[in-house]
Amino acid sequence: MAEHQHGTMDTAVQEKVYAGFLTFITRSCIALVIFAVFLAIFAT
Protein backbone atom coordinates (compact mmCIF):
# COMPACT_ATOMS: atom_id res chain seq x y z
CA MET A 1 0.00 0.00 0.00
CA ALA A 2 1.29 3.46 -0.88
CA GLU A 3 2.02 5.96 1.86
CA HIS A 4 -0.03 9.14 1.74
CA GLN A 5 1.97 12.34 1.95
CA HIS A 6 -0.05 15.31 3.16
CA GLY A 7 -0.13 18.21 0.69
CA THR A 8 0.91 16.30 -2.44
CA MET A 9 -2.49 16.04 -4.14
CA ASP A 10 -3.02 18.15 -7.26
CA THR A 11 -6.10 20.27 -6.55
CA ALA A 12 -6.13 22.33 -9.77
CA VAL A 13 -9.32 20.69 -11.05
CA GLN A 14 -11.15 21.14 -7.75
CA GLU A 15 -10.12 24.80 -7.58
CA LYS A 16 -11.35 25.39 -11.14
CA VAL A 17 -14.72 23.75 -10.38
CA TYR A 18 -15.09 25.76 -7.15
CA ALA A 19 -14.30 29.02 -8.98
CA GLY A 20 -16.93 28.15 -11.60
CA PHE A 21 -19.43 27.35 -8.86
CA LEU A 22 -18.83 30.71 -7.16
CA THR A 23 -19.23 32.51 -10.49
CA PHE A 24 -22.50 30.68 -11.15
CA ILE A 25 -23.88 31.47 -7.69
CA THR A 26 -22.85 35.13 -7.93
CA ARG A 27 -24.47 35.59 -11.34
CA SER A 28 -27.60 33.74 -10.21
CA CYS A 29 -27.98 36.00 -7.17
CA ILE A 30 -27.54 39.12 -9.29
CA ALA A 31 -30.13 37.85 -11.78
CA LEU A 32 -32.59 37.12 -8.98
CA VAL A 33 -32.16 40.59 -7.49
CA ILE A 34 -32.70 42.19 -10.90
CA PHE A 35 -35.78 40.02 -11.43
CA ALA A 36 -37.17 40.98 -8.00
CA VAL A 37 -36.62 44.68 -8.73
CA PHE A 38 -38.30 44.24 -12.11
CA LEU A 39 -41.30 42.62 -10.42
CA ALA A 40 -41.45 45.32 -7.77
CA ILE A 41 -41.53 48.05 -10.41
CA PHE A 42 -43.79 46.57 -13.08
CA ALA A 43 -46.00 43.99 -11.34
CA THR A 44 -48.60 46.08 -9.63
Backbone bond lengths (Angstrom), bond angles and torsions (degrees), N, CA, C in turn:
res aa  C-N    CA-C-N  psi(-1)  N-CA   C-N-CA  omega(-1)  CA-C   N-CA-C  phi
1 M - - - 1.435 - - 1.540 108.69 -
2 A 1.310 115.69 138.69 1.467 120.71 -178.90 1.525 110.52 -76.80
3 E 1.294 115.47 145.42 1.462 121.37 176.88 1.528 108.93 -82.76
4 H 1.310 115.87 135.01 1.464 120.74 177.18 1.523 109.15 -85.90
5 Q 1.322 115.65 130.45 1.457 120.60 176.16 1.525 108.08 -110.50
6 H 1.307 116.03 118.66 1.458 122.09 -177.20 1.527 110.51 -60.20
7 G 1.345 115.92 131.79 1.452 120.90 176.69 1.510 115.62 88.94
8 T 1.330 118.92 8.77 1.461 120.48 -177.05 1.520 112.65 -101.87
9 M 1.309 119.11 -4.74 1.460 121.84 -178.28 1.524 110.73 -75.49
10 D 1.328 117.02 137.37 1.458 122.11 177.06 1.526 108.26 -81.05
11 T 1.313 116.84 115.67 1.468 121.26 -175.87 1.521 112.31 -108.12
12 A 1.333 118.21 19.43 1.463 120.99 -177.40 1.529 111.42 -61.53
13 V 1.329 117.22 -41.68 1.461 120.22 -178.71 1.527 110.51 -66.65
14 Q 1.315 117.31 -43.57 1.462 120.44 179.59 1.525 111.09 -62.98
15 E 1.330 116.78 -39.97 1.464 120.28 179.53 1.522 111.15 -65.89
16 K 1.322 116.98 -37.76 1.468 121.13 178.55 1.532 110.39 -66.70
17 V 1.326 117.37 -42.96 1.462 121.22 178.75 1.529 110.19 -64.41
18 Y 1.326 117.86 -42.20 1.459 121.64 -179.96 1.529 110.67 -64.78
19 A 1.327 117.67 -40.55 1.465 120.83 177.80 1.528 110.24 -63.83
20 G 1.319 117.42 -40.47 1.461 121.29 176.33 1.511 111.82 -64.12
21 F 1.327 116.57 -39.94 1.465 121.40 178.02 1.519 110.62 -62.67
22 L 1.329 117.38 -45.12 1.465 120.52 179.22 1.523 111.37 -63.61
23 T 1.324 117.20 -39.26 1.458 121.01 177.08 1.522 110.57 -62.86
24 F 1.326 116.89 -44.43 1.460 121.46 178.89 1.521 111.29 -61.31
25 I 1.327 117.78 -46.33 1.454 121.53 -179.09 1.521 110.94 -64.54
26 T 1.332 117.23 -42.17 1.458 121.22 179.63 1.522 111.01 -61.94
27 R 1.321 116.75 -47.58 1.469 120.36 179.98 1.520 111.52 -65.82
28 S 1.327 117.02 -36.68 1.466 120.40 178.14 1.525 111.18 -64.62
29 C 1.324 117.30 -42.29 1.464 120.91 178.84 1.523 111.28 -64.77
30 I 1.317 117.00 -41.52 1.463 120.53 178.00 1.528 110.14 -62.97
31 A 1.330 116.73 -43.84 1.470 120.80 178.86 1.523 111.15 -62.30
32 L 1.318 117.55 -40.15 1.464 120.54 179.25 1.523 111.81 -66.68
33 V 1.319 117.08 -38.73 1.470 120.30 177.83 1.528 109.82 -65.70
34 I 1.318 117.16 -43.59 1.470 120.24 178.08 1.523 110.62 -62.33
35 F 1.323 116.54 -41.81 1.466 120.72 178.33 1.529 110.97 -63.48
36 A 1.323 117.94 -41.72 1.462 121.53 179.17 1.528 110.72 -64.86
37 V 1.324 117.08 -40.96 1.468 120.18 176.93 1.521 110.08 -64.42
38 F 1.324 116.80 -42.50 1.462 120.88 176.84 1.527 111.01 -57.75
39 L 1.316 117.14 -45.74 1.459 120.74 178.62 1.528 111.58 -64.38
40 A 1.319 116.93 -39.49 1.452 120.31 -179.16 1.524 111.39 -65.69
41 I 1.325 116.67 -32.88 1.465 119.62 -178.78 1.517 112.25 -82.15
42 F 1.323 117.80 -45.45 1.462 120.91 -169.59 1.524 115.71 -103.37
43 A 1.298 119.07 -14.78 1.470 120.75 -178.01 1.532 109.70 -100.22
44 T 1.306 113.88 84.38 1.468 117.63 -179.60 1.498 111.90 -109.68
